[in-house]
Amino acid sequence: MSLLLALLDTVPSVVMESGAGEAAANAAQSAGAAAGQAAEAVTQAAQRSGGGLGTMGLILYILALVAIFYFFAIRPSKKREKELKNMQEAIKVGDDVMTSSGFYGKVTEVNDQVVIVEFGTNKGIRIPVKKSEIYGNKAPNMNGETESK
């Protein structure tokens, strides 16, 4: 748009010999005035029409996209992390748990950051596991039935 206005504002100057120069100068001056009026009319028409979204509309559009992204991506993720953290803090002796690697076991001891988990049917397999690596507080589904929520 600014390129169009710059082209309309520039008027070529013509140099003529003798008496024709004055007439040519008057013609060039009137053409320049007409071009300036046309550029001003185009500018005013663009301002009246709103020029699309405008700056404020663009800012509101970007803010709306950020809000949508927050409510559909960031907020649910933080909610899941908070629930997982609460579940990990509430682990007690005797709970059935699932580790991040997919192993199921029963908690036998609880320390500050580590729990001792007993795996399998053999009661001698006890492995220390960090609390942050426990992803579920549930027993394995051994009968093959699907869970219904």
N, C-alpha and C positions, 0 to 999 in steps of 0.2 A: 504494500500500500504506500509506504513512504517513497519507494522508487518511482511509482506512478506520479505521486505529487511532485517529486523533484523534477521529473521529465516535463510535467505540465508547467512548472514554474520557470524553466529555462527557455529563453526565447533567443533564437539566433539573431545576431546583429548583421545587417547588410550595409555595405558602404557603396554609395552610388556617386557618380560624377555629376557635377553641376547642379541644376535646379531639381532634378528628379530625386535627389537625396532627401530633401525635406518631405516630400510626399511618401517616400519609402519609410522614413523614420516615423512619420505619423501612423502609417499602416502597421509597422512593427510594434509600435507602442499600443495601439488598439488591440492587436492580436495577443500581446502579453497580458493586457488587462482582462481580455476574455478568458484566457487560459487560467489566470488567477481566480477569476470568479467561478469557473468550472471546478477547479480544485477545491475551492471553499465549499461549493455546493455538495461535492462528493463527500467531503469530510463531515459536513453537517448531517447528511443522509445516513452515513455510517454510525454517527453518534446517536441519532434518533432511533435507528433500528436495534440498537443494543450491541451490535457487532458479535452475535453469537452468545456464548456464555459470559464473556467478560471476565475480568479478573476475580471478582467476588464469586461468580458462579464456578470458576475453576477451583478456587480455594475450597468452596463447599463440596464440590465433587470429590476432591482429594480427601477431605476430612471424612466424608461418607465411606469411601473405600477403606480408610484406616479403621474406622469403627466396625465395619463389617468384618474385616480381617481379625480384629481383636475378639469379637464375639464368637466367631466360628473357628478360630485356630488357637489363639493364645489362652483365652479364658478356660475352655474345657481342658486344655493340657495342664494348666496350673491346678485346676480342681482335681484331676486324676492324681497329680503328684502329691497334693495335700492329703488325699484319701489314702494313698500308698504309705506316706510317711506316718500317718496316724495308725494304720494297721501294723506297721513295723514296730512302732513304739509300744503297742498293746500286746505284743507277743508274750505269752507266759508258758510255763512248763506244762507239757501235756498237749499243746496245740499241734494239729496236723498242718504242715506248711508245704509250699512248693517253692523251690529255689529258682533262680534265674536260668539255670541250665535245664530245668524241667524235672528235677528229682523231687519226689515226695518223701517226707519223713516226719518224725515226731520230735518235738523239742524236749530235750532232757535237762538242759541248764540254760540260764539266761544271764549274760553279763551286760556291761554297758554297751559295747559295740558288737559283740560276738555272741552267737547262740550255738550251743552244741546240739546237733540234729542227729537222730538215730535213723538210719536208712535201712530199708528192706525188712525181711522177716527175721533175719539173724540179728539178735539184739546186741551183738558185739561191735557193730559198725557204727561208730560215732565220729562225726566230722564237725569241726568248728566252721561255722559259716557266718560271714558278716551280716548284720541285720539289713543292710542296704541291698543285699542280694536275695532277699526273700520277697517274692512277688505275689504270693497268695497265701491265704490262711484257710486252707481247705484240705480235705482228704481226697485221695484219688478216686475216680469213678471206675470201679473194677467190674461192675455188672454190665457195662456196655449200653446203658440207657442214656438218652440225651437229657440234658438239663432243660427244664422249662422255667421261664422267668415270668 
